[in-house]
């Protein structure tokens, strides 16, 4: 890795960057580090010091933990144009999860000293972090609700609507086992749910790619009759 001028495409769609003072923007450009991450490559590891704030120029990252028996649990995700990992930096603690590229990705890493300077000097930057954390908490809450209260088909619909950018035609190149981990379901049950959603005209399946046909319908699918898990029944 080496410091380089970051791609304008990422900064152009980064709300907090436009709010900075000229000297602060120059510092970000001078210290930001670019990195290509292959599928399965670890961008940040559990137990390491949180040395960078992570932005996704292109691709898709997951935040996950692995148990002693090798089983993996996906906690969250970072999509193109998003930033994450600020929690560990704000608390100045070691990472509690791995950050792994689900597909080939281009990431930008903002060093901790620059992050801390912006935190100390820029109110708009702090506002962005607050909103970012609030949105992530909302997503985690929605996923937790789905895992506890929704039937499997509705759970997969909820996860897909959270992963999508919000428009019909969005395509998610997400391995099925990753989606299953995020939903808390087996791969086989996730496949059944995807086929049911396809039959309802909500998604199209093209190999590992899931195309959203009707985002509004997908997002509201969990509210349909029968969507709630019945008490005493296992998913």
C-alpha positions as CSV (number, residue, x, y, z in Angstrom):
1,X,0.0,0.0,0.0
2,X,1.1,3.5,-0.6
3,X,-0.4,7.0,-0.2
4,X,-2.0,8.2,-3.4
5,X,-4.4,10.7,-4.7
6,X,-7.8,9.1,-4.0
7,X,-10.2,8.5,-6.9
8,X,-12.4,11.5,-7.4
9,X,-15.4,9.1,-7.8
10,X,-15.3,8.1,-4.1
11,X,-14.8,11.7,-2.8
12,X,-17.4,13.0,-5.1
13,X,-20.1,10.9,-3.4
14,X,-18.7,11.3,0.1
15,X,-20.9,13.8,1.9
16,X,-18.5,14.6,4.7
17,X,-15.6,15.5,2.4
18,X,-17.4,18.4,0.8
19,X,-18.0,20.0,4.3
20,X,-14.3,20.1,5.2
21,X,-12.1,23.2,5.1
22,X,-9.6,23.4,2.2
23,X,-6.6,22.5,4.5
24,X,-8.6,19.5,5.8
25,X,-9.5,18.3,2.3
26,X,-5.8,18.6,1.3
27,X,-4.8,16.5,4.3
28,X,-7.3,13.8,3.4
29,X,-6.1,13.7,-0.1
30,X,-2.4,13.5,1.1
31,X,-2.9,10.7,3.6
32,X,-5.7,8.5,2.2
33,X,-4.4,5.1,1.2
34,X,-5.9,3.0,-1.7
35,X,-6.0,-0.8,-1.7
36,X,-7.3,-3.4,-4.0
37,X,-8.8,-6.4,-2.2
38,X,-9.4,-9.7,-3.9
39,X,-12.4,-11.9,-3.1
40,X,-12.0,-13.3,0.4
41,X,-9.1,-11.0,1.3
42,X,-9.1,-9.6,4.8
43,X,-9.0,-5.7,4.8
44,X,-8.9,-5.6,8.6
45,X,-8.5,-8.4,11.1
46,X,-10.1,-9.1,14.5
47,X,-7.7,-8.2,17.3
48,X,-5.7,-5.7,15.3
49,X,-5.5,-2.0,16.3
50,X,-8.0,0.1,14.4
51,X,-5.5,2.0,12.3
52,X,-7.8,3.2,9.5
53,X,-11.4,4.3,8.7
54,X,-12.6,2.2,5.8
55,X,-14.3,3.5,2.7
56,X,-15.5,1.4,-0.2
57,X,-14.8,2.9,-3.6
58,X,-16.1,-0.2,-5.4
59,X,-17.1,-3.7,-4.4
60,X,-18.6,-5.1,-1.2
61,X,-17.2,-5.8,2.3
62,X,-18.6,-7.8,5.1
63,X,-17.9,-7.5,8.9
64,X,-17.9,-11.0,10.4
65,X,-16.7,-13.1,13.3
66,X,-15.6,-16.7,13.2
67,X,-16.2,-19.1,16.1
68,X,-13.7,-21.7,17.4
69,X,-15.5,-24.4,15.3
70,X,-15.0,-22.4,12.1
71,X,-18.6,-21.3,11.8
72,X,-19.0,-17.7,10.6
73,X,-21.5,-15.0,11.6
74,X,-21.9,-11.9,9.4
75,X,-22.5,-8.8,11.6
76,X,-22.8,-6.1,9.0
77,X,-21.7,-5.0,5.5
78,X,-20.2,-2.1,3.6
79,X,-21.5,-1.3,0.2
80,X,-20.0,0.9,-2.6
81,X,-19.7,4.5,-1.4
82,X,-20.0,3.7,2.3
83,X,-17.7,4.2,5.2
84,X,-17.4,2.1,8.3
85,X,-15.3,0.8,11.2
86,X,-15.5,4.1,13.1
87,X,-16.7,2.5,16.3
88,X,-13.4,0.8,17.1
89,X,-11.6,4.0,16.2
90,X,-13.7,6.2,18.4
91,X,-13.1,3.8,21.3
92,X,-9.5,3.3,20.4
93,X,-9.8,-0.4,20.7
94,X,-8.8,-3.5,18.8
95,X,-11.1,-4.6,16.0
96,X,-13.8,-7.0,17.2
97,X,-14.5,-8.4,13.8
98,X,-12.8,-9.2,10.4
99,X,-13.6,-7.0,7.4
100,X,-13.5,-9.2,4.3
101,X,-14.0,-8.5,0.6
102,X,-17.1,-10.5,-0.6
103,X,-16.2,-9.6,-4.1
104,X,-13.2,-7.8,-5.7
105,X,-13.1,-4.4,-4.1
106,X,-11.3,-1.1,-4.1
107,X,-11.1,0.4,-0.7
108,X,-9.8,3.7,0.7
109,X,-8.2,3.7,4.2
110,X,-8.2,7.0,6.2
111,X,-5.4,6.8,8.8
112,X,-6.3,7.2,12.5
113,X,-4.3,10.5,12.9
114,X,-6.3,12.2,10.1
115,X,-9.5,10.7,11.4
116,X,-8.9,12.0,14.9
117,X,-7.9,15.5,13.6
118,X,-11.2,15.7,11.7
119,X,-13.0,14.5,14.7
120,X,-11.5,17.3,16.8
121,X,-11.9,20.1,14.3
122,X,-14.9,19.5,12.1
123,X,-18.5,19.6,13.4
124,X,-20.0,18.5,10.0
125,X,-17.7,15.5,10.1
126,X,-18.9,14.6,13.6
127,X,-22.5,15.0,12.4
128,X,-21.8,12.5,9.5
129,X,-20.3,10.0,12.0
130,X,-23.4,10.3,14.2
131,X,-25.7,9.8,11.3
132,X,-23.6,6.9,10.0
133,X,-23.7,5.1,13.4
134,X,-27.4,5.8,13.7
135,X,-28.2,4.3,10.3
136,X,-26.0,1.2,11.0
137,X,-27.8,0.7,14.3
138,X,-31.1,0.9,12.5
139,X,-29.9,-1.8,10.0
140,X,-28.7,-4.1,12.9
141,X,-32.0,-3.6,14.7
142,X,-33.9,-4.5,11.5
143,X,-31.8,-7.7,11.0
144,X,-32.3,-8.7,14.6
145,X,-36.0,-8.2,14.4
146,X,-36.1,-10.3,11.2
147,X,-34.1,-13.1,12.8
148,X,-36.4,-13.2,15.9
149,X,-39.8,-12.4,14.5
150,X,-40.1,-13.1,10.8
151,X,-40.5,-16.4,8.9
152,X,-37.6,-17.4,6.7
153,X,-38.9,-16.0,3.4
154,X,-39.6,-12.7,5.0
155,X,-36.2,-12.7,6.6
156,X,-34.5,-13.1,3.3
157,X,-36.7,-10.3,1.8
158,X,-35.7,-8.0,4.7
159,X,-32.0,-8.7,4.2
160,X,-32.1,-8.2,0.5
161,X,-34.0,-4.9,0.8
162,X,-31.3,-3.7,3.3
163,X,-28.5,-4.7,1.0
164,X,-30.0,-3.1,-2.1
165,X,-29.5,0.5,-2.9
166,X,-33.2,1.2,-3.1
167,X,-34.0,1.1,-6.8
168,X,-35.6,-1.5,-9.1
169,X,-32.9,-3.2,-11.2
170,X,-30.2,-3.2,-8.5
171,X,-28.1,-6.3,-8.8
172,X,-26.4,-8.0,-5.8
173,X,-23.4,-10.2,-6.6
174,X,-23.6,-11.9,-3.2
175,X,-22.6,-15.5,-2.6
176,X,-25.6,-17.4,-1.3
177,X,-23.8,-18.7,1.8
178,X,-23.0,-15.0,2.7
179,X,-26.7,-14.1,2.4
180,X,-27.6,-17.2,4.5
181,X,-25.1,-16.1,7.2
182,X,-26.6,-12.6,7.2
183,X,-30.1,-14.0,7.5
184,X,-29.2,-16.6,10.1
185,X,-30.5,-19.4,7.9
186,X,-29.1,-22.5,6.3
187,X,-28.0,-22.2,2.7
188,X,-30.7,-24.6,1.6
189,X,-33.5,-22.7,3.3
190,X,-32.1,-19.4,1.9
191,X,-32.3,-21.0,-1.6
192,X,-35.9,-22.0,-1.0
193,X,-36.7,-18.4,0.1
194,X,-35.0,-16.9,-3.0
195,X,-37.0,-19.2,-5.3
196,X,-40.2,-18.1,-3.5
197,X,-39.4,-14.5,-3.9
198,X,-38.6,-15.1,-7.6
199,X,-42.0,-16.8,-8.0
200,X,-43.6,-13.7,-6.5
201,X,-41.9,-11.5,-9.1
202,X,-39.7,-9.7,-6.6
203,X,-36.3,-10.8,-7.7
204,X,-34.5,-12.5,-10.6
205,X,-31.8,-15.1,-10.1
206,X,-28.8,-15.2,-12.4
207,X,-26.2,-17.5,-11.0
208,X,-24.6,-15.7,-8.0
209,X,-26.3,-12.5,-9.0
210,X,-29.7,-11.5,-7.4
211,X,-31.5,-8.7,-9.4
212,X,-34.1,-6.7,-7.6
213,X,-37.2,-6.5,-9.8
214,X,-39.6,-4.8,-7.4
215,X,-37.8,-3.0,-4.5
216,X,-41.0,-1.6,-2.9
217,X,-42.6,-5.0,-3.0
218,X,-39.5,-6.6,-1.5
219,X,-39.3,-4.1,1.3
220,X,-42.9,-4.5,2.3
221,X,-42.9,-8.3,1.9
222,X,-42.4,-8.9,5.7
223,X,-45.6,-7.1,6.5
224,X,-47.7,-9.6,4.5
225,X,-50.1,-11.9,6.2
226,X,-48.2,-15.0,7.4
227,X,-45.0,-13.1,7.5
228,X,-44.6,-13.3,11.2
229,X,-43.1,-16.4,12.7
230,X,-45.6,-18.4,14.7
231,X,-44.8,-18.9,18.4
232,X,-43.1,-22.2,19.1
233,X,-42.2,-22.9,15.5
234,X,-38.6,-23.1,14.4
235,X,-37.3,-21.4,11.3
